[in-house]
Amino acid sequence: MRITAVTCVKNEGPFLVEWIAFNRVIGVTDFLFYSNDCTDGTDAILDGLAAEGLVTHLPNPAQGRNYQMEALKDAARHPVVNEADWVWIADVDEFLNIHVGDGTIPELVAACDDPAAISITFQFMANGGVTDFEDRPVIGQFNRTHDPDIWNGDLDQEVKTLIRRDFPVQYYGAHRPFMKKGIRKKDRPSWTDGSGRDVEWKFRTAANKRRIRKFPAKGARNFATLNHYALRSLDSYLVKNDRGDVNRENRSFEDTYWRERNDPAWEETSIHRYLPKLQAEREAILSLGGLRALHEASVTAHRDKARALRKDPALAVLADRLLSLSGPGPAERALLELLA
């Protein structure tokens, strides 16, 4: 089974090798990376990986402000996408945690009875009080998260979607594909959640203007969850905030984004079963060519940037405020009281 992962990156150098190694462990065979405006060695690492035949690396073709959507339009025409059996569009801080068999995408597909698309629900992983960046697997460092059925006061949660080659794609969205118009009822593709259940009709047929990208999380994680390490360490979050959003120009994160994702109410360590295979694959990649040196240079750049940001008085205040913010926000507390 040929599986292509597509992603956009900006200054994600220290995290690239782990993400690629993890996805290779779960069955991804090909990678299409789009990068833009990198200053931490991300481009150099991707070029080194491309020279070893592990990824395809292209500059983001965006002429406007929506970097991700313009890259996905380009990806839809690329052979590494068109020749794949499955396409997985995800970010470098998102890890597909598969709960069936040995935890591979082919096993997830089989568990869901081979649908044309599988939409897997997000699980936002909290910072957990981690301040310092460490150059070791992210999936082993951050183990606290929110109630799986509720996030930020909402029972509906965002998803990302595995897409089979024969899905009638009108265009790829960052979270889900949009179907071509005029598909007859008998020809409409099967489409499940992470438990192999049919997704809601209103999600499946979302009009372009609505762009629905979430549905109820309750019961949707039996076979897979999408662990989203949006915060990582405080150091890395400050660097991320300084960088801005890889997908949209002039978008910052700061404390609202942090508060929404820093709920440590639950412990979630099921993804740790991947760690031995991940560590072995990560080491194998770092041993190729000059990749270890490129990775270490990016790690140094990341640490230097975090250190410089911490010296900024305004950002030092922000850092202290962030560390004080954790737990469910007001909307989620109100919902939990209502459901009690």
C-alpha positions, 0 to 999 in steps of 0.5 A: 500500500502506497501512502503519501503524507502531505504537509506544510512547514515553517521553522519546524527543523528540530521536529522533522525527523521524529515526524517522518520516522513516526509516519514511516513506522505507521506505514507512510511510504512517501512524503511531500513537504512544502516549506516557506520562509524558514530560518532554522535550517528546516529547508536544509534538512528537507533537502538532505532528506530529499537527497536520500530519497526519503521526501519530496521537498518543494517551495510553497507556491503560494502567491497569496496569504493562504499558504496551506490551501495554495500548497494543497492545490499544487499537491493535487497535481503532483505524481506522489499524490496522484499515484498513492493509494492513500493520502494523509494531509497533516501537520508536523505536530500531529501524530496518528495514534492507531489503536488496532493491531501493530498500529499501522495505517493498513490495519486501521483501514481494514478495521474501518472496512476499507472506506474511501475516507477516514476522519480521525478526531483530534486529541490536544496534548497539554504542555504539562508544565514542561518549560525547556525544549529537549531534543527527544521524541515529543510523543514521549514528553507530553502525556496530559490532555483534555476529556476525550469527549469534550474540548473547549466546551464543545462536544464536536471536535476537529478531525484530519482525514485519510483519503483513498485514491478513488475518493471523488475529490473536488479539492483537498481541504486541510481537515477533510476532502470536499466531494465533487458535485452531482455524485449519485446516491449509489455512487457516494463513497463510504466515509467513516470516523476513527471507530469505523462508523459512518460520518454524519451526513451534514459533515460529508456533504458540507457546502464549500461556504460552510467548510465543516471540519468537525463532528461529535467526538464521543465514541469516535476514537475506538480505532485511532486518535490524532494526537496534536502536540500544538504547544510542546514545551514553553520554549518551543511555544514561544518560538512558534508564537514568534514564527506565526502560523505556517498556514496563514500570514500574520496569525499569532498564537499567544495565550488564548490559543495556549489556554484552549489547548492546555487542559491536563485533566486526563493522562494519555500514554497509549502512543508510547507503544510506538517509542521503540520503533520510532527511536530506531527509525529516527536513529536510522534517518539521522545516520544517513549522509549529513542529516545528524549535523543538519538536525543538530544545527537546527536544534541549536538554532531553536534553543538560541531563538528561545533563549533570545525570546526569553530575554525580551521583557514582554515575552518574559511576562507572556511566558509567566502568564502561560505557565499559570494557565491550565485546566478547562476554560469557562465554557468547558467548565459550564458544559461539564457542570451541565452534563454532570 
